Amino acid sequence: MDKISKLEEIIGYKFKDKNLIYQALSHSSYANEKKNPSGSNERLEFLGDSVLSIVVSDYLYKSLKVAEGELTKMRASLVCEKSLHVFAQQIHLGEFLFLGKGEENTGGRERPSILADAFEAVIAAIYLDGGIEPAAKHILRFMPEDVQHPQKPAFSDFKTVLQEIVQKNPEEKVEYVLIGEEGPDHNKRFVVEVRLNSQVIGSGKGRSKKEAEQLAAKEALQLMGYEAQ
């Protein structure tokens, strides 16, 4: 619990229910070793992703008077895995994670996908413990001070680009489907297909589902004749 107390000091929030933050910091590899898969942070990550999206959307909507497309791009740059990895590093989140032995021995504390997922899980833990206000306060500390002139993202958000192209035809529908997982827990790869009206137009493999989805969208853009960089 000393580890949790130290993290509480860093993020400026004290949990009433310590089990929530303990679960948020518990990677699936650790939960599996403890034979308690339901104790991993995966469900919290799912909720945290939504809380993060609504808080950032509200922040951008109130801060910027720009078109919906620009707001979408801005949000994507702030909630992508690479940004969340940076945010997690700022609070040294990797030091506080509970990892299985295999993940510990292969650099899991520095792995971007693990840190990004844990960052979202911590958001969910705060939200469940104290509500939207402390969760929003936690999230907004990581937002750029000058949102009018943010730094250019050091990545390409292929999913957003693909979505904008497809939206030109309202009847078209894009979906991302997880079709498989490969490798052990400490070195897992996710395989995702992106489908347009149920037809496969690209596939990708990555260390996280989000990375796999981005790579699938990138392949789809290339096959459609767009230069994806």
C-alpha positions as CSV (number, residue, x, y, z in Angstrom):
1,M,0.0,0.0,0.0
2,D,3.0,2.3,0.3
3,K,3.2,2.3,-3.5
4,I,-0.5,3.4,-3.7
5,S,0.0,6.1,-1.2
6,K,2.9,7.6,-3.1
7,L,0.9,7.6,-6.3
8,E,-2.0,9.3,-4.5
9,E,0.4,12.1,-3.5
10,I,1.6,12.5,-7.1
11,I,-1.9,12.7,-8.7
12,G,-3.4,14.7,-5.8
13,Y,-6.2,12.4,-5.1
14,K,-6.8,10.1,-2.1
15,F,-9.0,7.1,-2.8
16,K,-11.8,6.1,-0.4
17,D,-11.8,2.6,-2.0
18,K,-8.2,1.5,-2.3
19,N,-9.3,-1.6,-4.2
20,L,-10.1,0.6,-7.2
21,I,-6.6,2.0,-7.6
22,Y,-5.1,-1.4,-6.8
23,Q,-7.1,-2.9,-9.7
24,A,-6.3,0.0,-12.0
25,L,-2.6,-0.7,-11.5
26,S,-2.9,-4.5,-11.9
27,H,-1.9,-5.7,-15.4
28,S,-3.5,-8.8,-16.7
29,S,-0.2,-10.7,-16.4
30,Y,-0.2,-10.0,-12.6
31,A,-3.9,-10.9,-12.2
32,N,-3.4,-14.1,-14.1
33,E,-0.5,-15.1,-11.9
34,K,-2.6,-14.4,-8.9
35,K,-5.4,-16.5,-10.6
36,N,-7.8,-13.6,-10.5
37,P,-8.3,-12.4,-14.1
38,S,-11.2,-10.3,-13.1
39,G,-8.8,-8.3,-11.0
40,S,-6.9,-6.8,-13.9
41,N,-7.3,-3.3,-15.1
42,E,-8.9,-4.1,-18.5
43,R,-12.5,-3.3,-17.5
44,L,-11.4,-0.1,-15.9
45,E,-9.4,0.8,-19.1
46,F,-12.6,0.4,-21.1
47,L,-14.5,2.9,-18.8
48,G,-11.6,5.2,-18.5
49,D,-11.3,5.6,-22.3
50,S,-14.9,6.9,-22.4
51,V,-14.4,9.3,-19.4
52,L,-11.2,10.6,-21.0
53,S,-13.0,11.2,-24.3
54,I,-15.9,13.1,-22.9
55,V,-13.7,15.3,-20.7
56,V,-11.3,16.1,-23.5
57,S,-14.2,16.7,-25.9
58,D,-15.8,19.2,-23.4
59,Y,-12.5,20.9,-22.9
60,L,-11.9,21.4,-26.7
61,Y,-15.4,22.4,-27.4
62,K,-15.3,25.2,-24.8
63,S,-11.7,26.2,-25.7
64,L,-11.9,26.3,-29.5
65,K,-14.2,27.8,-32.0
66,V,-13.4,25.5,-34.9
67,A,-15.2,23.1,-37.1
68,E,-16.1,19.5,-36.0
69,G,-13.4,18.0,-38.1
70,E,-10.7,20.0,-36.4
71,L,-12.1,19.2,-33.0
72,T,-12.0,15.5,-33.9
73,K,-8.3,15.7,-35.1
74,M,-7.3,17.6,-31.9
75,R,-9.1,15.1,-29.6
76,A,-7.5,12.2,-31.5
77,S,-4.0,13.7,-30.9
78,L,-4.6,14.1,-27.2
79,V,-6.1,10.7,-26.4
80,C,-4.0,8.5,-28.7
81,E,-1.7,5.9,-27.2
82,K,1.5,8.0,-27.7
83,S,0.0,10.9,-25.9
84,L,-1.2,8.8,-23.0
85,H,2.2,7.2,-22.8
86,V,3.7,10.6,-22.3
87,F,1.1,11.6,-19.7
88,A,1.8,8.3,-17.8
89,Q,5.5,9.0,-17.9
90,Q,4.9,12.5,-16.4
91,I,3.5,10.9,-13.2
92,H,6.0,8.0,-13.3
93,L,3.1,5.6,-13.6
94,G,5.3,2.6,-14.6
95,E,6.9,2.6,-11.2
96,F,3.5,1.8,-9.5
97,L,2.2,-1.0,-11.8
98,F,1.7,-4.6,-10.6
99,L,3.1,-6.8,-13.3
100,G,3.6,-10.6,-13.8
101,K,7.1,-11.9,-13.7
102,G,7.3,-12.3,-17.5
103,E,6.1,-8.7,-18.2
104,E,8.4,-7.4,-15.5
105,N,11.4,-9.1,-17.0
106,T,10.7,-7.9,-20.5
107,G,10.4,-4.2,-19.8
108,G,6.7,-3.9,-19.2
109,R,7.0,-0.9,-17.0
110,E,8.2,1.2,-20.0
111,R,5.9,-0.4,-22.6
112,P,3.8,2.4,-24.2
113,S,0.6,0.2,-24.6
114,I,0.7,-0.9,-20.9
115,L,1.3,2.6,-19.6
116,A,-1.4,4.1,-21.8
117,D,-3.9,1.4,-20.7
118,A,-3.0,1.9,-17.1
119,F,-3.4,5.7,-17.4
120,E,-7.0,5.2,-18.7
121,A,-7.7,2.7,-15.9
122,V,-6.6,5.2,-13.2
123,I,-9.0,7.7,-14.7
124,A,-11.8,5.2,-14.3
125,A,-10.8,4.4,-10.8
126,I,-10.9,8.1,-9.9
127,Y,-14.3,8.5,-11.6
128,L,-15.8,5.5,-9.8
129,D,-14.4,6.6,-6.5
130,G,-15.2,10.3,-6.6
131,G,-17.2,11.2,-9.7
132,I,-16.6,13.2,-12.8
133,E,-15.2,16.3,-11.2
134,P,-12.0,14.8,-9.7
135,A,-11.6,12.7,-12.8
136,A,-11.8,15.8,-15.0
137,K,-9.4,17.7,-12.8
138,H,-6.9,14.8,-13.1
139,I,-7.2,14.7,-16.9
140,L,-7.1,18.4,-17.5
141,R,-3.7,18.8,-15.8
142,F,-2.2,17.1,-18.9
143,M,-3.9,19.3,-21.5
144,P,-1.7,21.8,-23.3
145,E,-1.8,25.3,-21.9
146,D,-2.1,26.9,-25.3
147,V,-4.7,24.7,-27.0
148,Q,-5.0,27.2,-29.8
149,H,-1.5,26.3,-30.9
150,P,-0.8,22.8,-29.8
151,Q,2.4,21.1,-30.8
152,K,2.1,19.0,-34.0
153,P,1.4,15.4,-33.0
154,A,4.5,13.2,-33.5
155,F,2.3,10.5,-35.2
156,S,-0.4,10.1,-37.8
157,D,-3.9,9.2,-36.7
158,F,-4.8,6.9,-39.6
159,K,-8.2,6.0,-38.1
160,T,-9.4,9.6,-38.1
161,V,-8.2,10.2,-41.7
162,L,-9.9,7.0,-42.8
163,Q,-13.1,8.0,-41.0
164,E,-13.1,11.5,-42.6
165,I,-12.8,9.9,-46.1
166,V,-15.6,7.4,-45.5
167,Q,-17.9,10.0,-43.9
168,K,-18.2,11.7,-47.3
169,N,-20.5,8.8,-48.2
170,P,-23.0,8.6,-45.3
171,E,-24.2,5.1,-46.2
172,E,-20.7,3.7,-45.7
173,K,-19.8,2.1,-42.4
174,V,-16.3,1.4,-41.0
175,E,-15.7,-1.1,-38.2
176,Y,-12.6,-2.6,-36.6
177,V,-12.8,-6.3,-35.7
178,L,-10.3,-8.1,-33.4
179,I,-9.7,-11.4,-35.2
180,G,-6.9,-12.9,-33.1
181,E,-4.2,-12.7,-30.5
182,E,-0.7,-14.2,-30.7
183,G,2.1,-14.8,-28.2
184,P,2.3,-15.1,-24.4
185,D,0.8,-12.5,-22.1
186,H,4.1,-10.6,-21.7
187,N,4.6,-10.3,-25.5
188,K,1.1,-10.4,-26.9
189,R,0.2,-9.3,-30.4
190,F,-3.3,-8.3,-31.5
191,V,-4.6,-8.8,-35.0
192,V,-7.3,-6.4,-36.2
193,E,-9.2,-6.1,-39.5
194,V,-10.8,-2.9,-40.7
195,R,-14.0,-3.5,-42.7
196,L,-16.0,-1.2,-45.0
197,N,-19.6,-2.4,-45.2
198,S,-18.4,-5.8,-43.9
199,Q,-15.6,-6.0,-46.6
200,V,-12.1,-6.3,-45.3
201,I,-10.0,-3.3,-46.6
202,G,-7.0,-3.6,-44.3
203,S,-5.4,-5.5,-41.4
204,G,-2.8,-4.7,-38.8
205,K,-0.9,-6.4,-36.0
206,G,0.3,-4.5,-32.9
207,R,1.2,-4.7,-29.2
208,S,-2.2,-3.2,-28.3
209,K,-5.6,-3.2,-29.9
210,K,-5.3,0.5,-30.5
211,E,-2.0,0.1,-32.3
212,A,-3.4,-2.8,-34.4
213,E,-6.4,-0.7,-35.4
214,Q,-4.1,2.2,-36.5
215,L,-2.0,-0.1,-38.6
216,A,-5.1,-1.6,-40.2
217,A,-6.4,1.9,-41.0
218,K,-3.0,2.8,-42.5
219,E,-3.0,-0.3,-44.8
220,A,-6.6,0.6,-45.9
221,L,-5.5,4.1,-46.8
222,Q,-2.6,2.8,-48.8
223,L,-4.8,0.4,-50.7
224,M,-7.2,3.2,-51.4
225,G,-4.3,5.2,-52.9
226,Y,-3.7,7.7,-50.1
227,E,-0.2,8.4,-48.9
228,A,-0.2,7.3,-45.2
229,Q,2.7,8.6,-43.3
